Amino acid sequence: MIGMDEKLSFFKDGLRLDGRLPDELRPIKVEVGVLARADGSCYMEMGDNKVIAAVYGPREVHPRHLQEVTRAIVRYRYNMASFSVEERKRPGPDRRSYEVSKVSREALEPVILTSYFPRSVVDVFVEVLQADAGTRTAGINAASVALADAGIPMRSLISSCAAGKVDGEIVLDPMKLEDNFGEADVPIAMTPGGEITLLQMDGRLSKEELQRALELAKAGCQQIYEIQRKVLVDRYSHMDDAGSCDEAVAEEEI
Amino acid sequence: MDRMDRNVVVPGDILSDDPNRSGEGTYVKDGCVRSLLYGMASSYKDKMRVIPLAGKYVPSPGDTVIGIVQDIVFSNWIININSPYEGLLHISELPRKIEMNEMSKYLRIGSSVMIRVKDVDSTMKVELTMNDRRLGILTRGRVAEINPTRVPRLIGKGGSMINMLKKELNCNIFVGQNGRIWVDGNDDDMDLALKTVLIIEKEAHTTGLTDRILEFLRVEKEARS
């Protein structure tokens, strides 16, 4: 709060600094299958956040001792590019990115059917190219689409977004200014059925405020889910019934 | 969520409200059949199933696949079968008796083999066999790789696509369940065969593909003569 002019406000005529309503998401852009070498990939923009997710696997586990006999393991690496923030970020993993990686992995793991692929690994890489508050939620959204694109069996997609508190009001999807100078930030991730797989809170909220924040964030996740689903469906918009042919095995002599 | 736009589904989409109709690529939750995969939903023998649009090959017993020898260990060849799991070929699974110290003479690292999955256990240890007249070492021709989920399309309904390719291209073609394809013929025919296979892979989800491929081959062959 230091250095902030008291007269400055986060709202102008009921709209936020970037012209959004309190319950409005930033514009979202999604693209699937952007990387040829990955088994599944997704590029996503949520406002000024730009992230790219790549999924590899299921594949053999290296190093070997990490492998689980009965199920696949999931590895998630969240990484910020050094140019993704205003002040150059020192490259490499730090305490924050370890934490974000862990909670993001735990947000996605519950929907992945790891028991289908014993002794293997599903690797998820999320690279943040440009950050503007909410990179972990953007990363989870992109990773979820990339996992589907890789053909990994999942119970559902995962959608994620945050709610925050600025000037005493609860708002959806805070941008950088609101996040830095606001009073609270609550990122969540959930299935379209409403099961929450990630819930964090930074700052202070009353019980009622938290409930309101959850309500807003859940509504935001539903909107994001529709976008995720649409981009996947539209990718194969022209369809064929002959694709589902019988499992004939061609047999030929050498 | 209860939608099926043109049959493309994403994980979690509801396919049916009758739990007994749960087929391949689906699961049941709250009495509804839901999709596990991003793929195409269809009804098959009154079950709903989802055919994936991407994914890795998971070996299952009886599959005929094309493998590449990766390593030779004590009385076993370790074979890459284009899957998260490697296959083991024991010397006793060869059609003829081979001495342990002669293993690398018969099958070197890098050799391609046409092979059958004999058994897969719950920890995904894959046992392979070559003990069949139709199986063996590939000494001629070329091997290409496509996504294993496109294999049914390359074969076609009752083998329609693959038989057409063999006839039109004058090539011997074998499609392994793991997405590796072996073609054998003269060089020009093989070039065209591999080109065609890649087109089929790319357009596997479109309608009237067999006819379009036939047309494509006619044009290509005319251009050649």
Interface residues (C-beta under 8 A of the other chain):
Chain A: D39 G40 G57 P58 R59 E60 V69 T70 V111 L113 Y116 F117 P118 R119 S120 A148 D149 A150 G151 I152 P153 M154 R155 S156 L157 T191 P192 G193 Q228 R229 L232 V233 R235 Y236 S237 H238 M239 D240 D241 A242 G243 S244 C245 D246 E247 A248 V249 A250 E251 E252 E253 I254
Chain B: M1 D5 R6 N7 V8 V9 V10 P11 G12 G25 Y27 K29 R34 L36 L37 Y38 G39 M40 S42 Y44 I51 P52 L53 A54 G55 K56 V58 D63 T64 P84 Y85 E86 M114 S122 T123 M124 R133 R134 G136 L138 T149 P152 R153 I155 G156 K157 G158 G159 I162 N172 I173 F174 V175 Q177 A204 H205 T206 T207 G208 L209 T210
